[in-house]
Amino acid sequence: MQHDKINQATVFVIFGGGGDLTWRKLAPALYNLFVDGYMPERFAILGVGRKPIADDSYRRRLREGVDEFSIGGKTDQQSWDEFAPHIVFSKADLNDPQAFDGLAKELSAYDETWGAKATRIYYMALPPSVIKPIAEGLAGAKLNLDREHARIVVEKPFGHDLNSARELNRLLTQYFQESQVYRIDHYLGKETVQNILAFRFANTLFEPIWNRRYIDHVQIAVAENDGVGSRSGYYEHAGALRDMVQNHLLQILCLIAMEAPVSFDSDEVRQKKVDVLRAIRVIRPEQVHQNAVRGQYGGGWIEGGRVRGYRSEPGVAADSATETFAAVKLYVDNWRWQEVPFYLRTGKRLPARNSEVSIHFRPVPHQTFPASALLDSRPNRLLIAMQPEEGILLRFEVKHPGQSMALAPVMMQFYYREAFQVRSPEAYETLLLDIMKGDSTLFMRADQTEAAWGVITPILEMWRSVRPTEFFNYQAGSWGPEAFDILIAQDGRSWTLPTFLQCREDLAICRVAREPME
Ligand code: BG6
């Protein structure tokens, strides 16, 4: 993940070049990499799609995407004029094997012009159902064979369940070596998610207490205030467990729970992560109701505006059983984590967009202070805030000023935006650059995707076999269904609601004041 400029000539072949992902994510990321000087001198972006689009119109469309979605702001005319000629569009029927011979010729033409063999990145910005003909087409035209220069990128959802993920892995590895396959989980490209590794393994302070002896439990939360938007076609068949828990939340869990890698070699890091997934205790069918909660939002209010319920969203069935909220309790059965619960939760139409990991330490083993001093005391807590704000906060006890002995919790806080005055790269920028460099550390290996499906399969199956009778069961703008509180309350614990949001109200006060109530 060293972000130095790449010299290797590169062609991005984007299947689904006319689609939403290219417009919203890929074009802004590639443009920002270009502006920041990371793109090689010789590169091309070749959008491939079913409907013909003239190069000029295609460039205009991508520019609109950059202007609307880039975190780096709008395009500037000079940079765009330099960037745009690298973009071309090619119409192709992906079910027609001959289309791939045409593609092979186009790619060879680049090699000839550049006088060098270019890296070819085949990006599947399309639903999984069309990956098969594309992989076969690429193989038919021998575009898969060069292990060094040919790479294939696959987006989530990576399969629909364990069997379909295995099927997809079999298909990909039939034509490509594992080292050529880049499975994207965009959370792994997020700066703060990567920072979990730095925080854990570049500091001596925390690793000795990062275990069951000192940690009581861990909470991983990814809350969104958006609804399903225009993605109901996909989401109706996915739901929160598949859409978020199987990938993003489990990947974060892996980074929190993994053993120290021997080196930062991509296979070493990924091996340590897959070890965690394999150690997650299997939830038996009869245990699902005690360890997992699902919910679906009804109408409500978000940030002062009225929003509709999930079942009234366009394209959603009036009796939809799809969950828009999921909370799960997991255990990692190994020496480090035995009997330490990991509570994961995610949902749409919650009060705020907020992702954080909260590490709750055990209370002190013996109370030195009299009961009267402890009225407000709480165990240590470490908070890794991922979005919208990025930072690390540590709660510890101090003596409250005054003549009597009373303890009070305070927060020590680090915020990225204050400590570093630079823009953090967007996840896709990091991931696209890593693909160009051939660094797969931040991508999912085949066995990781399968192990992650293995973790959630019993819950998926139980939820499929027992139709929810209580949906909708939380109002848009609330933190989730009632059963969600019970999931953790039955263990004598409570959910941590976003600390940062409460702090943000007044950062200055929060810095010196006591921690807000949970
Ligand atoms: C995607 C999910 O993978 O992640 C979406 O499919 C979700 O449903 C999105 O909204 C959240 O990503 P981020 O980066 O906005 O937290």
Boltz pocket constraint, residues with backbone or C-beta under 6 A from the ligand:
constraints:
  - pocket:
      binder: B
      contacts: [[A, 156], [A, 224], [A, 243], [A, 244]]
      max_distance: 6.0
